[in-house]
Amino acid sequence: MTKVSPFLMFEGKAEEAMILYCETIPGSSVLDVTNYGPGEDGPQGTVKLARVSIAGLEVMVFNSPVHHAFTFTPSVSLYVD
């Protein structure tokens, strides 16, 4: 079965965003987190990819190791699994 989730991309602030969402929106929680490991593009130990339930909506959160002209954009992508 195909699954579609909103996908939010950050540049180093994914963990802060997840904490904010879970603390301020009732019924929200972090489902799972994958951190950058040794030799990967992002800083070791920081959030690479996570799934968060925000008031029952599953959202993918990604920390991009690539420098962009923004730290977060108000647009949303869709992740299709």
C-alpha distances in whole Angstrom, upper triangle without the diagonal:
4,6,10,13,17,19,22,25,28,31,32,31,28,29,32,29,27,30,31,28,28,31,32,29,29,25,24,24,23,20,21,23,23,27,29,30,34,34,31,31,31,34,33,32,31,27,25,22,21,18,20,19,22,23,19,17,16,18,18,22,23,27,28,30,31,34,33,36,34,33,30,30,29,26,22,20,16,14,11,9
4,7,10,14,15,19,21,25,28,29,29,25,27,29,27,25,28,29,26,26,30,30,27,27,25,23,23,22,19,20,21,22,25,27,29,32,32,29,29,29,32,32,31,29,25,23,20,19,16,18,18,20,21,18,16,14,15,15,19,20,24,25,28,28,31,30,32,31,30,27,26,25,22,19,16,12,10,7,6
4,7,10,12,16,19,22,25,26,25,22,23,26,23,21,24,25,22,22,26,26,23,24,21,19,19,18,16,17,18,19,23,24,27,30,30,27,27,27,29,29,28,26,22,20,17,16,13,15,14,16,18,15,12,10,11,12,16,17,21,22,25,26,29,28,30,28,27,24,23,22,20,16,14,10,8,6,5
4,7,9,13,16,19,22,24,23,20,22,24,21,19,23,23,20,21,24,24,21,22,20,18,18,18,16,17,18,19,22,24,27,30,30,26,26,25,28,28,27,25,21,19,16,15,12,14,13,15,16,14,11,9,9,10,13,15,19,20,23,24,26,25,27,25,24,21,20,19,16,12,10,6,6,5,6
4,6,10,13,16,19,21,20,16,18,20,17,15,19,19,16,17,21,21,18,19,17,15,15,14,13,14,16,17,20,22,25,28,28,25,24,23,25,26,25,22,18,17,13,12,9,10,10,11,14,12,8,6,6,7,10,12,16,18,21,22,24,23,24,22,21,18,17,16,14,10,9,6,5,7,8
4,7,10,13,17,19,17,14,17,18,14,14,17,17,14,16,19,19,17,19,17,15,15,15,15,15,16,17,20,21,25,28,28,24,23,22,24,25,24,21,17,16,13,12,10,10,11,11,13,12,9,7,5,6,9,11,14,16,20,20,21,20,21,19,18,14,13,12,10,6,6,5,6,9,11
4,7,10,13,15,14,11,14,16,13,13,16,17,14,16,20,19,18,20,19,16,16,14,14,14,14,15,17,18,22,25,25,21,20,18,21,22,21,18,15,13,10,10,9,10,12,12,16,15,11,9,6,5,6,8,11,12,16,16,18,17,18,16,15,12,11,11,9,6,5,5,6,9,12
4,7,10,12,11,9,12,13,10,10,14,14,12,15,18,18,17,19,19,16,16,14,15,15,14,15,16,17,21,24,24,20,18,17,19,20,19,16,13,12,10,10,10,11,13,12,16,16,13,11,7,6,5,6,9,10,14,15,15,14,16,13,11,8,8,9,8,6,7,9,9,13,15
4,7,9,9,8,11,13,11,12,15,15,15,17,20,20,19,22,22,19,18,16,17,16,14,14,15,15,19,21,21,17,15,14,16,18,18,14,12,10,9,11,12,13,16,16,19,20,17,15,11,8,6,5,6,7,10,11,12,11,13,10,8,7,8,10,9,8,8,11,11,15,17
4,6,6,6,9,10,9,11,14,14,14,17,19,19,19,23,23,19,18,16,18,17,15,15,14,14,18,20,20,17,14,12,14,16,16,12,10,10,10,12,14,14,17,17,20,21,19,17,13,11,8,6,5,6,9,10,10,9,11,8,6,5,8,10,11,11,12,15,15,19,20
4,6,7,10,11,11,13,16,16,17,19,21,22,22,26,26,22,21,19,21,19,16,15,14,13,17,19,18,15,12,10,11,14,15,11,10,10,12,14,16,17,21,20,24,25,22,20,17,14,11,8,5,5,7,8,7,8,10,8,5,7,10,13,14,14,15,18,18,21,23
4,6,8,9,10,12,13,14,16,18,19,20,22,25,25,21,20,17,19,17,14,14,12,12,15,17,17,14,12,9,9,12,12,8,8,9,11,13,16,17,20,20,24,25,23,21,17,15,11,9,6,7,8,10,10,11,13,11,8,9,13,16,17,17,18,20,20,23,24
4,6,5,6,9,10,11,12,14,16,17,18,21,22,18,17,15,18,17,14,14,13,14,17,20,20,18,16,12,12,14,13,10,9,10,12,12,15,14,18,17,21,22,20,19,15,14,10,9,7,10,11,13,13,13,14,11,8,8,12,14,16,16,17,19,19,23,24
4,5,5,6,9,10,11,12,14,15,16,19,19,15,14,12,14,13,11,12,11,12,16,19,20,17,16,12,13,14,13,9,7,8,8,9,11,11,14,14,18,19,17,15,12,10,6,6,6,9,11,14,14,15,16,13,10,9,12,14,15,14,15,17,16,20,21
4,5,5,6,9,10,11,12,14,15,18,18,14,12,10,13,12,9,11,10,12,16,19,20,18,17,13,13,14,11,8,6,9,10,9,11,11,14,14,18,19,18,16,13,12,9,9,8,12,14,17,17,18,20,17,13,13,16,17,18,17,18,20,19,22,23
4,6,5,6,9,10,11,12,14,17,18,14,13,12,15,15,13,15,14,16,19,22,23,21,20,16,15,17,14,11,10,13,13,12,14,12,15,14,18,19,18,17,15,14,11,12,11,14,16,18,18,18,19,16,12,12,15,16,18,18,19,21,21,24,25
4,5,5,6,9,10,11,12,15,16,12,12,11,14,14,13,15,15,17,21,24,25,22,21,17,17,19,17,13,11,13,12,11,12,10,13,11,15,17,15,14,12,12,9,11,11,14,16,18,18,18,19,15,12,10,13,13,15,14,16,18,18,22,23
4,5,5,6,9,10,11,13,13,9,8,7,11,11,10,13,14,16,20,23,25,22,21,18,18,18,16,13,10,12,11,9,9,7,10,9,13,14,13,12,10,10,8,10,11,15,18,20,20,20,22,18,15,13,15,15,17,15,17,18,17,21,21
4,6,5,6,9,10,12,13,10,9,8,12,13,12,15,15,18,21,24,26,24,23,20,19,19,16,14,12,15,14,12,12,10,12,11,14,16,16,15,13,14,12,14,14,18,20,22,23,23,24,20,17,16,18,18,20,19,21,21,21,24,25
4,6,5,6,8,11,13,10,11,11,15,16,16,18,19,21,24,27,29,26,25,22,21,22,20,17,15,17,16,14,14,11,13,11,13,16,15,16,14,15,13,15,16,19,21,23,23,22,23,19,16,14,17,16,18,18,20,21,22,25,26
4,6,5,6,9,10,7,8,9,13,15,15,18,19,22,25,28,30,27,26,23,23,24,21,18,15,17,16,13,12,9,9,7,9,12,12,12,11,13,11,14,16,19,22,24,24,23,24,20,17,15,16,15,17,16,18,19,19,22,23
4,6,6,7,8,5,5,7,11,13,14,17,19,22,25,28,30,27,27,24,23,24,21,18,16,18,16,13,12,8,8,7,9,11,12,12,12,14,13,16,17,21,24,26,26,26,27,23,20,18,20,19,20,19,20,21,21,23,24
4,6,7,9,8,9,11,14,16,17,20,21,24,27,30,32,30,29,26,25,25,22,20,18,20,19,16,15,12,12,10,11,14,15,16,15,17,16,19,20,23,26,28,28,28,28,24,21,19,21,20,22,21,23,24,24,27,28
4,6,9,8,11,13,16,19,19,23,24,26,30,33,35,32,31,28,27,28,25,22,20,22,21,18,17,13,13,10,10,14,15,16,16,18,17,20,21,24,27,29,28,28,28,24,21,19,20,19,21,20,23,23,24,27,28
4,6,6,9,12,15,18,19,22,24,27,30,33,35,32,31,28,28,29,26,23,21,22,20,17,15,12,10,7,7,10,11,13,13,16,16,19,21,24,27,29,29,28,29,25,22,19,20,18,20,19,21,21,22,25,26
4,6,9,12,15,18,20,24,25,29,32,35,37,34,34,31,31,31,28,25,23,24,22,19,16,13,10,8,6,9,12,14,15,18,18,22,24,27,30,32,32,31,32,28,26,23,24,22,23,21,23,23,24,26,26
4,7,11,12,16,18,22,24,27,30,34,36,33,33,30,30,30,27,25,22,23,21,17,14,11,8,7,5,7,10,12,13,16,17,21,23,27,30,32,33,32,33,29,26,24,25,23,23,21,23,22,22,24,24
4,7,9,13,15,18,20,24,27,30,32,29,29,26,26,26,23,21,18,20,17,13,11,7,5,4,5,7,9,9,11,13,14,17,20,23,26,28,29,28,30,26,23,21,22,20,21,19,20,19,19,22,22
4,6,9,11,15,17,21,23,27,29,26,27,24,24,23,20,18,15,17,15,11,9,6,5,7,8,9,10,10,11,12,13,16,18,22,24,27,28,28,29,26,23,21,22,21,22,20,20,20,19,21,21
4,6,8,11,14,17,20,23,25,23,23,20,21,20,17,15,12,14,11,8,6,4,6,9,11,11,11,9,10,10,10,13,15,19,21,24,25,26,28,24,21,19,21,21,21,19,19,19,17,19,19
4,7,11,14,17,19,23,25,23,23,21,22,21,18,16,13,14,11,7,5,5,7,10,12,11,11,9,10,10,11,14,16,19,22,25,27,27,29,26,23,21,23,23,23,20,19,18,16,18,16
4,7,10,14,16,19,22,19,20,18,19,17,14,13,10,11,9,6,5,7,10,13,16,15,14,11,11,10,10,12,14,17,19,22,25,25,28,25,22,21,23,23,23,20,19,18,16,18,16
4,6,10,12,16,18,16,17,14,15,13,11,10,7,8,6,4,7,9,12,15,18,17,16,13,12,10,9,10,11,14,16,19,22,23,25,23,20,19,21,22,22,20,19,18,16,18,17
4,7,9,13,15,12,13,12,12,11,9,9,6,6,5,6,9,12,15,18,21,20,19,16,14,11,10,10,10,13,14,17,20,22,25,23,20,20,22,23,23,21,19,19,16,18,17
4,6,10,12,10,11,9,9,7,5,5,4,5,7,9,12,14,18,20,24,23,22,19,17,14,12,10,10,12,12,16,18,20,23,22,19,19,22,24,24,22,21,21,19,21,20
4,7,8,6,8,6,6,5,5,6,6,5,9,11,15,17,21,23,27,26,25,21,19,16,13,11,9,11,10,13,16,19,22,21,18,19,22,24,24,23,22,22,20,22,21
4,6,6,9,8,8,5,6,8,10,9,12,14,18,20,24,26,30,29,28,24,22,19,17,15,13,14,12,16,19,22,25,24,22,23,26,28,28,26,25,25,23,25,23
4,6,9,9,8,6,8,11,13,12,15,18,22,24,28,30,34,33,31,28,26,22,20,18,16,16,14,17,19,23,26,26,23,25,28,31,31,29,28,28,26,28,26
4,7,8,9,8,11,13,15,13,16,19,23,26,29,31,35,35,33,29,27,23,21,18,16,15,12,15,18,21,25,25,23,25,27,30,30,29,27,28,25,27,26
4,6,8,7,10,11,12,10,13,16,20,23,26,28,32,31,29,26,23,20,18,14,12,12,9,12,15,18,22,22,20,21,24,27,26,25,23,24,22,24,23
4,7,8,11,11,12,10,13,16,20,23,26,28,31,31,29,26,23,19,17,13,11,9,6,8,11,14,18,18,17,19,21,24,24,23,22,23,21,23,23
4,6,9,7,9,7,11,14,18,20,24,25,29,29,27,24,21,17,14,11,8,7,5,8,11,14,17,17,15,16,19,22,22,22,21,22,20,23,23
4,6,6,9,9,13,15,19,21,25,26,30,30,28,25,22,19,16,13,10,10,8,11,13,16,19,18,16,18,21,24,25,24,24,25,23,26,26
4,6,9,9,13,15,19,21,25,26,30,30,28,25,23,20,17,14,12,13,11,15,16,20,23,22,19,21,24,27,27,26,25,26,24,27,26
4,7,9,12,13,17,18,22,24,27,27,26,23,21,18,16,14,12,14,13,17,18,21,24,22,19,20,24,26,27,25,25,26,24,26,25
4,6,9,11,15,16,20,21,24,25,24,21,18,16,12,11,8,11,10,14,16,18,21,19,16,17,20,22,23,22,22,23,21,24,24
4,6,7,11,12,16,18,21,21,20,17,15,12,9,8,6,10,10,14,16,17,20,18,15,15,18,20,20,19,19,19,18,21,20
4,7,11,13,17,18,22,22,20,17,14,11,8,6,5,7,9,12,14,16,19,17,15,15,17,19,19,18,17,17,15,18,18
4,7,10,14,16,19,19,16,13,11,7,6,5,7,9,11,14,17,17,20,18,16,15,17,18,18,15,14,14,12,15,14
4,6,10,12,16,15,13,10,8,6,5,7,9,12,15,17,19,20,23,20,17,16,18,18,18,15,15,14,12,15,14
4,7,10,13,12,10,7,6,5,6,9,12,15,18,20,22,22,25,22,19,17,18,18,18,15,14,13,11,13,13
4,6,9,9,8,6,5,6,7,11,14,17,20,22,24,23,25,22,19,17,18,18,18,15,15,14,13,16,16
4,6,5,5,4,6,9,11,14,17,20,23,26,27,26,28,25,22,19,20,19,19,16,16,15,15,16,16
4,5,5,6,7,10,11,15,18,21,24,26,27,26,27,23,21,18,18,17,17,15,16,15,16,18,19
4,6,8,10,14,15,19,22,25,28,30,30,29,30,27,24,21,21,19,20,17,19,18,18,20,21
4,6,9,13,15,19,22,25,28,30,31,30,31,28,26,23,23,21,20,17,18,17,17,18,18
4,6,10,12,16,19,22,26,27,28,27,28,25,23,20,20,18,17,14,14,13,13,15,15
4,7,10,13,17,19,23,24,26,25,27,24,22,19,19,18,17,13,13,11,11,12,13
4,6,10,13,16,19,21,22,21,23,20,18,15,15,14,14,10,10,9,9,12,12
4,7,10,13,16,18,19,19,21,18,16,14,15,15,14,10,10,9,7,11,11
4,7,10,13,15,17,16,18,16,13,11,13,13,13,11,11,11,10,14,14
4,6,9,11,13,14,16,14,12,11,12,14,14,12,11,12,11,14,15
4,6,9,11,11,14,12,10,10,13,15,15,14,14,16,15,18,19
4,5,8,9,12,11,9,10,12,15,15,14,14,16,15,18,19
4,6,9,13,13,11,13,15,19,18,18,17,19,18,21,22
4,6,10,11,10,12,14,18,17,18,17,19,19,22,23
4,7,8,8,11,13,17,17,18,18,21,21,24,26
4,5,7,9,10,14,14,16,16,19,20,23,25
4,7,9,10,13,14,16,17,21,22,25,28
4,5,6,10,12,14,15,19,20,24,26
4,7,10,12,14,15,19,19,23,25
4,7,9,10,12,16,17,21,23
4,5,8,10,14,16,20,22
4,7,10,13,16,19,22
4,7,10,13,16,20
4,7,10,13,16
4,7,10,13
4,6,10
4,6
4
